[in-house]
Amino acid sequence: MSRDDSGSTDVPRSLRGAVRHLRALGEWVVGPAAECDRPIIRVCQDSRRVQPGDLYAALPGRRHHGASFAAEAAARGAVAMFSDRPSDSLPGIVVADPRRALGPLVSWVYDNPSAAFDLYGVTGTNGKTSTVYLLDAALVSAGRRTGIVTGVTVRGPRTTYTATRTTPEACDLQQAFAQFSRERVDAVAMEVSSHGLAERRVDGSHFEVAVFTNLARDHLDFHPNMEAYYAAKARLFTPELCDSAAICIDDVYGRRLAADATVPHLTFSVRDPSADLHATSVHADRWGSSFTLHHRGRQMPVRLRLLGGHQVDNTVAALAALTVRGVEIDAAIAGIESLSAVPGRLESVDAGQPFLAFVDYVHNTAGQRRLLPYLRSMATGRLIVVLGATGERDPGKRRPLGSTAARFAEVVIVTDESAFSDNAADLRDDVADGARRVSCTDVRVIPDRGEAIASAVALARAGDVLLVAGRGHDSELVDNGVATAFDDRTALRRAIVARPDCG
């Protein structure tokens, strides 16, 4: 099998369409598997989920190497182990860089399932989830049979389950694509995270359209700097992974990407009329948003039910991607205008209270700067923000999260999010310190998230706007390995219903 200059191995084209047996993997196989004629039923990266006939993919991780669990995988019926090291428990398929080779291998095992449908990939710091939901609504309106892969859910015509990552691991992603293919899906929109690109989870798939929304500071706990973060995103916009692209040119990284991209692409913007598609007359109020879309001399009015001017950015992104692929624009707009909510993205919680209350996933300062002025504009009273910082993330984000919230809000309540292995008190202290640097804001620290939300509800008066920020759709809090069920939307509604004026 061929190896590139780095020494890593790809699944050769000659294997595509072959019978999926261990012996077909030829020189990759180490030891007795060379004579093995057993079929590979699936590929699985989690030894606890292995089923008889699976190929166990044992990858190096941050804390453990998957090869340490080879005996468990063997006991569950794995036929072999795919890794960068051999095993005493299983026949081995050994490659120098298993992450690089895994995506193409799994795609081969499942017979290249993404070739059965149009695949749209959305990447960027903010807006990925909403853009995917907008793409899905537009594609359904245009008569397509769809699937989506987001950090919220993986959903096809007959299959829905809760997501565990923004972009699934390679095995899970290709398995989802195989299920979509069986369900005769003809278009899929998915989120493509920088982690997914850097760890090559999407390798083995090919995107008809790649979409770039924006890039701002985030995930610098994973990437060493912004240049590496950009490079991970930019990899999606290469012939290796996509046929064409839609690129937002409203930040310096988007303009750079548009200049560097080697695939055919359209540009889009909510500020720059030189873009191929651009929006004017943007208006956002408490009932939704509206704008005029310009493309090739046409002016098309669009009225969104989704709240916030930032959803105009996401809508133009979706429409640009659909234009690249030739989807009928009027049908797409009709579908987008019918979408009323995206889970955890500025979700309104209304239980008859005399103030507005929302839950949103906003978790970086770029998102705050887009969202908080809009909420401020809707408040005739105060803006109250409940927020914290997630553990095991870029420490440099914590104080700016607090200070940015305090620039727009009269009251900031700092509370816990998922601390993971970090010290929750340190996370709170950093966010609160950032908020206190804005002297005109009332800053309070309430560690228990439920109590913090209840306190915010008790403070709110008629004309106020209350935002519970940072977790959106997430359904649990994790602290030192212990997961506790907790949904911001449920906690917020419960606190509102308990108010005397809402009973």
N, C-alpha and C positions, 0 to 999 in steps of 0.2 A: 504494500500500500504506500501511496505517496506521502511524503512529509514535506512541510514547508521549511523555510530557513530557520524557524524558531524551534524546530524539532517536534511540533505538535502534529497530530494526525487528524485528517478528516475522513468521514465515510465516503468511499469512492462512488462515483456516479454509476459504476457497473453494478453496484449492489441494489440500486433502485428497482423495485419490482421483483427482486429475487425472493425465493422462499425464505422466511425468517427463521433460520436455524443457526445454532452456534457455529456450525462448520462453515457457514457462509462468510464468517468474519476472518477466516484465513489466518494471516500472520499475526493478527492481534491476539490470537488465543494462545495462552500459556498452559502447558500441561495437558491433562487428559481430555480437556474440552475439545482438543483438535480432532478427535474422532467422534465427538458427540453429535447425534442427529436429532436431539430434542428441539422442538420449536420454542421460540421466545414468544410468550403470550403478551407480556407487558414489560415495561421498564419502570422500576420503582426506586426512589431515592431514600425512602424511610423504611428502615428494617422492620419497624413495628407494623407496617402496612403491606409487607410482602405477602403475595399469594403464590400457590403452586404454579410453576411455569414462568415466574418473573425473572428477569435479569436485574440483579441488585446493583444500582449505581452508587458506589461508595466514594464520596467526594471529600476533599479536605475542607474542614469548616473552621470557624473562628475559635471554637473551644475543643472540638473533637474531630477525629477523622472517621468517616463512615466505615472504613475498613475494620474499626474496632468492634463493629456490630455484625461482622460477617457470620459468626456462628448463629446468631439469632435469625438472620435472613435465611441461612441454610436450613435451620429447623422449621422454618415456615414454608419451605419448598422452593427456594430460589434455585435456578438451574446453573447460574454462574455469577461472578462478581465483575463489574466493570469499574476499573480504578486505575490509579497510578502506582499501585503496589499489588503484589500477589497475596493470596490468602491460603491459609492451611485448611480452611473450612469449605471452600468452593473452588471449582475451576475458575481460572482467571482470564479476563480480557484486559490487558494492561496497555495503557497509552501514557505518553509523557504529560499531557495536559487534559485531564478528563473533562473539565468544564468546557473547554473549547470544542471537544469532540462530541459531547453528550447530546446537544440539540440535534445535529444532523443524524446521529445514530437513532435517537428516539423517533424522529420524523421518518426515517427509513423503516423502523419496526412497524409504525402505523401507516405506512404507505403514503407518505407525504400528504397528510390530510389538508393542510392549508391551501393546496392547489385546487381544492374543490370549491373555493369561494373567494370573493373579493375581500382582502384583508386591509383594514385601515388601522394604522398605528399612530397613537397620539402621545407625544412626549413634550416635556416642559416642566417648569417648576410648579406653576399653578394652572388650574383649569382643565386638567386631563380628564377627570371623572365627568364633569359637566359636558365637556365636548363630546365624549363618547356617548353619553345619554342623548345629546342633541343629534349626533350622527344617526343613532339608532332610530329615533323618532322620525327623522327625515327619510331614512331608508325604508322603513315600514310604510310611510305614506306614499313612497314611490313604488310600492308593490313588491319589495324585497322580503325574503324570509331571513330573519336576522338572528345573530348571537352577539353577546357582549362579554368582555373580560375586563373587569374593573377591580379596584381595591375594595369595592362594596360587595359585588356579587359576580358570579359567572352564570350566565343565563342563556339558554337556547329554547327552542320551541317546546321541548319536553323535559328539559333539565334545568334546575336552578339550585345553586348552593352558595353558601357564604364564602367570600374570598378570605384568604389568610395573608396574601401579599398583594401589593399593587400589580406586579407582574409575576405570575406563577413561576415556580421552578420549571425547568425544561420538560421533565417527565409529566408534570401535571398539565402544563400548557398543551403539549402535543396530544395528551389523552383527551383534553377538552375539545381540541380541534377534531380529533377522530370522532367524538360523540356528535359534534356539530355536523360533520360530514354525513354520519348515519341519519341525522335528522333532516338532511337535505337543505341545510342552510346555504344561502348563496351570498351573504355579506356578513362580515364580522368586524366590529369596531372594538379596539382594545387599548388600554393604557400601557405605555412602554416606559418603565422607570429607568433612571440612570443606573440603578443597581442591576436591573434586568439586562441592560446593555453591557455593562462592565463585566458581569458574570456570565454573559453569553446565553442567557435563558431563552432568548428569542431566535438564536441561531437554528437553522433548519427550517425556518419559516421565511416566506417572501411576501412583502407588503406591496399591494398595488399602489397605496398612497401612504406616505408618512407625513405627519402634521407636527409642526413646531409652534408652541404657544408663546413661550417666554422663557427667560432664564434669570434667576435672582439667587441670592445667597440661600443655600439650604444644603443639607446632606454633607456638610464638610467634616462630619464625623467619619464618613465613608470615603469621600474623595479628598485627596491631600490639599487641593486648592481649587479655585474657580476654573482654572484652565483645564484641569483634569475632569471636572464636572462637565464643562462644555464639550470636551473631546468625547466623553461617553455618549452624550446626547447626539453629537454630530455623526457618530458612527451609523445611526439609523438611516442617514440621508446619503447612503452610498449604494452603488449598483449591487453590492453583495446582499443587501437587505431589502431594497425597495426599487420600484419602477419609476415613481414620480413623487412629487412632494408639494405641500402647501406650507408656506413659511411666513410667520408674522415678522414684520420688520419694524416693530414699535420699540425694540430695545437694541442695544449695540450687538448683542449676541445673535439676534435674528438677522440683522443686516449683514453681519459677518458670514453667517451660515448661507444666506441667499447668494452672497458673492462666491462662496467656496463650493457650494453643492455641485456635484457632477451628474445629477439626474435632472430630467426636465421638471420644472417647478413653476408654480404661481406664487406671487406674494400677496399678502393681505395686511390690512391695517385698520385701526380706528382713528388714526391721526394723519396719516400720510396719503394724500390723494394721488400720489404717483404709483401706489400699489395696484396690482391687477384687480383686486377687489378691495373696496374700502367703504367705511361707514361714515355717514354724516347725520346731523340732526339727532344726536343721541339724547334721549330723555329717559330718566329713571324716576319712578315714584313708588308709592306704597302698593300699587296694584300690578306693577310689572315694568317693562322697559320697551322703548320703541326706537327705531332708527330707520334710515334709508340706506339700502345697499346699492352700490354703484359697481357695474361690471359691463364693459364693452358698450358703453353708451346707454345701457338700461338703468333706470332708477326704480328700485323695488322697495316699497314700504314693508317693514316687518314689525309686528307687535308681539312681544314676549309676555308670557304669563310668569316666567321666572323673575325673581326679584334681584335687583342690583345691576348697575351699569357694567360690572365685570362680565355679566352674562352676555352682553353684546359682543365683547371680545371673543368669547367662546363660540357664540353663534356664527360670527363671521369666519372663525376657524373651520367650523363644520361645513359651512356653505362653500368655502374655498376648496376643501378636500373633495366635496361632492362634485364641484365644477370640474376639478382635475379629472375625475373619473367619468364625467359626462352624464351624471344623474340629472334628471329634469328638475330645473331650479324651482319652478312654481310648486310642484308637488313637495319638494324638500322643505320649502318655506312653510307650507301648510302643515306639515308634520311637526316642524319645530315650534310653530305657534300653538300647537295643541299640548305641548309638554308643560305640565303644571308644577313639577317638583323634581329635584334630584336628591336622593337620600343624604341627609346630613349637610347639605349645601344651602345655607340660609333657609332652613326649614322653620316655618312659622309655627308657634305653639299658641293656640288660642282656646282658652277655656272661659271666655267671657270677662277677662280682666280689663281694666281701664288703661292699659299700656300695651305696647307691642313687645313681643318676646320671640327670640330666635335662637336656634342652635346652628353653628357653622363650624366647618372643619379648619378654618383659617389657622395656620400654625407657623407662619413666617411673616416678616415685616412687609415684604412686598404685597402679600395678600391683605394684610391689615391696612396698608395705605390705599388699596382699592376699595375695601369694604367699609371701613369705619367712617369715611366722609359721607357715604351714602346713608348709613344709619343715623349719623349726626343730622343730616338734612331732614330726616323724617321725625326727629324728636322736637316737640315744642317745649319739652322739659329737659331732663338730663339723659345722657347716655351712660348706662351702667354695663360694665364688662367684667365677666368672670373668666379667668384664664389661668394657665399654669405653663409649665414646660415639661416635655417628655424626656425621660431619662435616656441615657446612652445615645444622645444626639449631640450635635455641635454645641459646646458650651458657650461659644461666642454669640449664639442667638438669644440667650436668656434675657440679658439686660435690655437689649433692643426690643424684645417682645413687650416687656413692661413699659418702657419709655414711649414706644409708639402708641400703645393702647392709651396711655395717660395723656398724650397730646390731644386726643379726640374725646375722651370720656371724662365725665365729672367724678365718677366713682369707679375704681378698679379693685376688684376682689381677687386676690391671688390665692390659688388653691392647688391641690395635687392633681396631676395627670398620672399616667403610668410611669413610675420612677424606674422600673426594671431593676437593675443592680445598683443604680445610683442612690445617694442619700436624698430622700424627698425634701428634707429641710433645706439642704443646700440649693436645690432647684428653686424652691419657693423664695429663699433669700435673694437669689440672683434676680428673679423676675421682679420682686418687690423693690429691690434696690434701684433697678432701672425705672420703675414707675415713680418712685419717690423723688427722682431727679427732676420731675415736672411738678413744681411746687404747688400748683393750683388744684391738683387732683387729690381727692380723698382716697387713700390707699389703705386697704384692709387685708389682713392675712388670716384665712380660715382654712386649715389643712384639710379637713374632711370635705370632699367635693359635694356631697349631698347637703351638708350644712351650709356650705358657701352658696349654693344655688338657692336654698331656702332663705338665706339672709338677703340675697339680692332681690328675691321676690318680695320679701317683707319691706324692703326699702323703696321699691318702685311705686311711683304715683302716676296719676293720670297725665298723659303726655310724654312720659318717659319711654325710652327704648332700652330693652335689656338684651344683651347678647351673652350666651354661654359659648365660649370659643375653644377651639383646639382639638376636639375629638370627633365632632360630627356624628357619623353613623356608628362609631366604635361601640361595642357592646360589653366591654370588660376593662377593668383597671388591673394592671399587673405591677406588683411590688415584691421584689426579692423572690421571684419565681412563683408567687401565689397570685392566681387570677381570681378576681371577684367580679361577678356580673354587675354592670352599671351602664345605664343608657342615659345620656344627658337629656334626651327628649322626654323620657319617662319621668326622670327626676324633676325636670322643670314643670311638666304638666301637674305632677302630684303636688308640688309646692304651690302652684297657682290655685289649684282646686281647694287647697286647705285655707286659702285667704278668706276672711269673713265676707268680703264683697264679691266672692265668686262661688259661694256655696250653693 
